[in-house]
Amino acid sequence: MGLPLAVQFARHGWQMTAVDINPEVVAEINAGRSHVAEEPGLAEGVAEVHAAGRLAATTDAAAAVRGADVVVLIVPVMLDDAQQPDYRYMDSAVDSIAGGVHRGLTVIFETTLPVGDTRGRFAPRLEAASGLKAETDFFVAFSPERLYSGAVFANLATYPKLVGGIGPESGRRAANFYDSVLDAEIVAMSCAEAAEFSKIADTTYRDVNIALANDFARYADRVGVDIQEVIDGANSQPYSHIHQPGIGVGGHCIPVYPHLLLSRAPDLEVVAISRRTNDAQVGYAIKTLEAMLGGLDDVPVLVLGLTYRDGVKELAYSRALPLIERLSFHGAQVSAYDPLLGDEDIDRCCATPYHWGEAASFRAIVTQTADKLWTKLDFSLLPNLEVILDGRNSLRAIELPAGVRYAGIGVQADTRRRTTNGQAGRPAAKPAASR
Ligand SMILES: NC(=O)c1ccc[n+]([C@@H]2O[C@H](COP(=O)([O-])OP(=O)(O)OC[C@H]3O[C@@H](n4cnc5c(N)ncnc54)[C@H](O)[C@@H]3O)[C@@H](O)[C@H]2O)c1
């Protein structure tokens, strides 16, 4: 996310230095190339601002900060094994800039943080290292990054930018900075904590909403109705915004940020239960598969789609990983395919690589992403196939050969092709996050 921001800021006239600890990333940027292949417009943007002399990269954070007016930090804060925030990257990034902090500098955190960290954890760390006082000598603010991979430049043009400082002067300076680099609306918030909480509230809302959709999907299976039809019907009421059920929520945002909230407020029961509900979807899918096949021992199974969602080469928190692990635990022989991953990546996910278009003896397919490619499956290559478990309800409309049974998430074999508008699939009435 840092690189598209650098391009955006450079295009608005700022002289940008990109700092990264990875020398290969730095070398690529200094050669005018993007190390991120999939983001539309990014390669062209990097080439453009590099050629214009507005973008350079370095591993020397302190030197870069010494010559800067504004610093934006967007290194990850992940979770440790106990689901507590893992600050290792952010702490070291903050320490690495501390030697360059000077009077008049504005430091902005864009990484999603637990509420209170900008003021309580990072500003004091910078003060201690620099001997300067935040809000009087230098300025510290939080402004959440809310962009969606694959649509970053489009989002930058339209998403309102939330900004909150640890004091009024920090907030004002950070808002002025964003005003100079974004065409979208700038929303000055009362404090850093309000801006931090807004990001966690937005993403946790989506996790909770998806958990409700998953609960509804289980009930739909019980009563034999199609959850997609139910959701489309419910969402035709303007106040209903039910998201999509699925085999689980992946990526390093939606399944992670509720834990940043729970790390500070473990008593928020709805948040905690929703996380557990969404994580249990893999187990639910495996139970369904087991029941349909009469057991999984030695059953050859193909998992389609390992990245956390189609079109984004990112395995972080992908539900494909527990899916493969648990299928194997139940005795299945697991193969996998993902158009964005090579054989080595698939090996690392503990599955046998399958090559698209090969004949194979799979008895079951589980889709973990909604890649459109799956609609082009050539069933003549899979003569032993008995079951498709449609983990994203994206195959409701496809023709299946006789003898291949279907199960979706809250969509049953005999409901999948029945819809309210005569077309299988989701009507595009409202945008709804699904994972
Ligand atoms: N990717 C998304 O879809 C997305 C969306 C919205 C917000 N965000 C926010 O952005 C943060 C970063 O996400 P990302 O996708 O850009 O992560 P990423 O892993 O793609 O990139 C992080 C970069 O930081 C570098 N890095 C690590 N430690 C460093 C240090 N001490 N100093 C300098 N560089 C260091 C890494 O080498 C890497 O190049 C997330 O934690 C999240 O809060 C991401």
The ligand as an SDF file (V2000), in Angstrom:
LIG
                    3D

 44 48  0  0  0  0  0  0  0  0999 V2000
   -3.0370   -4.4860    1.6020 N   0  0  0  0  0  0  0  0  0  0  0  0
   -4.2470   -4.0220    1.8510 C   0  0  0  0  0  0  0  0  0  0  0  0
   -5.2290   -4.4160    1.2150 O   0  0  0  0  0  0  0  0  0  0  0  0
   -4.4400   -2.9310    2.8870 C   0  0  0  0  0  0  0  0  0  0  0  0
   -5.6080   -2.2070    2.8330 C   0  0  0  0  0  0  0  0  0  0  0  0
   -5.8100   -1.1950    3.7400 C   0  0  0  0  0  0  0  0  0  0  0  0
   -4.8660   -0.9610    4.7020 C   0  0  0  0  0  0  0  0  0  0  0  0
   -3.7180   -1.6750    4.7660 N   0  0  0  0  0  0  0  0  0  0  0  0
   -2.7610   -1.3480    5.8340 C   0  0  0  0  0  0  0  0  0  0  0  0
   -1.4610   -1.2840    5.3110 O   0  0  0  0  0  0  0  0  0  0  0  0
   -0.5690   -2.0220    6.1400 C   0  0  0  0  0  0  0  0  0  0  0  0
    0.5190   -2.5490    5.2650 C   0  0  0  0  0  0  0  0  0  0  0  0
   -0.0540   -3.4050    4.3200 O   0  0  0  0  0  0  0  0  0  0  0  0
    0.6790   -3.8080    2.9770 P   0  0  0  0  0  0  0  0  0  0  0  0
   -0.2950   -4.6410    2.2090 O   0  0  0  0  0  0  0  0  0  0  0  0
    1.2390   -2.6150    2.3110 O   0  0  0  0  0  0  0  0  0  0  0  0
    1.8560   -4.7140    3.5480 O   0  0  0  0  0  0  0  0  0  0  0  0
    3.0510   -5.3950    2.7300 P   0  0  0  0  0  0  0  0  0  0  0  0
    3.4920   -6.5440    3.5400 O   0  0  0  0  0  0  0  0  0  0  0  0
    2.6620   -5.5920    1.2940 O   0  0  0  0  0  0  0  0  0  0  0  0
    4.1740   -4.2770    2.7230 O   0  0  0  0  0  0  0  0  0  0  0  0
    4.8240   -3.8900    3.8720 C   0  0  0  0  0  0  0  0  0  0  0  0
    6.2020   -3.3960    3.4830 C   0  0  0  0  0  0  0  0  0  0  0  0
    6.7940   -2.9000    4.6840 O   0  0  0  0  0  0  0  0  0  0  0  0
    8.1620   -3.2520    4.6500 C   0  0  0  0  0  0  0  0  0  0  0  0
    8.6900   -3.1580    6.0210 N   0  0  0  0  0  0  0  0  0  0  0  0
    8.5460   -4.0280    7.0470 C   0  0  0  0  0  0  0  0  0  0  0  0
    9.1780   -3.5480    8.1440 N   0  0  0  0  0  0  0  0  0  0  0  0
    9.7000   -2.3610    7.8070 C   0  0  0  0  0  0  0  0  0  0  0  0
   10.4700   -1.3890    8.5020 C   0  0  0  0  0  0  0  0  0  0  0  0
   10.8010   -1.5600    9.7810 N   0  0  0  0  0  0  0  0  0  0  0  0
   10.8590   -0.2900    7.8380 N   0  0  0  0  0  0  0  0  0  0  0  0
   10.5370   -0.0990    6.5360 C   0  0  0  0  0  0  0  0  0  0  0  0
    9.8070   -0.9960    5.8200 N   0  0  0  0  0  0  0  0  0  0  0  0
    9.4130   -2.1030    6.4560 C   0  0  0  0  0  0  0  0  0  0  0  0
    8.1810   -4.6350    4.0600 C   0  0  0  0  0  0  0  0  0  0  0  0
    9.4580   -4.9890    3.5730 O   0  0  0  0  0  0  0  0  0  0  0  0
    7.1200   -4.5020    2.9660 C   0  0  0  0  0  0  0  0  0  0  0  0
    7.6760   -4.1000    1.7250 O   0  0  0  0  0  0  0  0  0  0  0  0
   -1.4680   -3.1030    6.7570 C   0  0  0  0  0  0  0  0  0  0  0  0
   -0.9610   -3.5750    7.9860 O   0  0  0  0  0  0  0  0  0  0  0  0
   -2.7660   -2.3860    6.9330 C   0  0  0  0  0  0  0  0  0  0  0  0
   -2.8240   -1.7420    8.1730 O   0  0  0  0  0  0  0  0  0  0  0  0
   -3.4820   -2.6540    3.8480 C   0  0  0  0  0  0  0  0  0  0  0  0
  1  2  1  0
  2  3  2  0
  2  4  1  0
  4  5  1  0
  4 44  2  0
  5  6  2  0
  6  7  1  0
  7  8  2  0
  8  9  1  0
  8 44  1  0
  9 10  1  0
  9 42  1  0
 10 11  1  0
 11 12  1  0
 11 40  1  0
 12 13  1  0
 13 14  1  0
 14 15  2  0
 14 16  1  0
 14 17  1  0
 17 18  1  0
 18 19  2  0
 18 20  1  0
 18 21  1  0
 21 22  1  0
 22 23  1  0
 23 24  1  0
 23 38  1  0
 24 25  1  0
 25 26  1  0
 25 36  1  0
 26 27  1  0
 26 35  1  0
 27 28  2  0
 28 29  1  0
 29 30  1  0
 29 35  2  0
 30 31  1  0
 30 32  2  0
 32 33  1  0
 33 34  2  0
 34 35  1  0
 36 37  1  0
 36 38  1  0
 38 39  1  0
 40 41  1  0
 40 42  1  0
 42 43  1  0
M  CHG  2   8   1  16  -1
M  END
$$$$
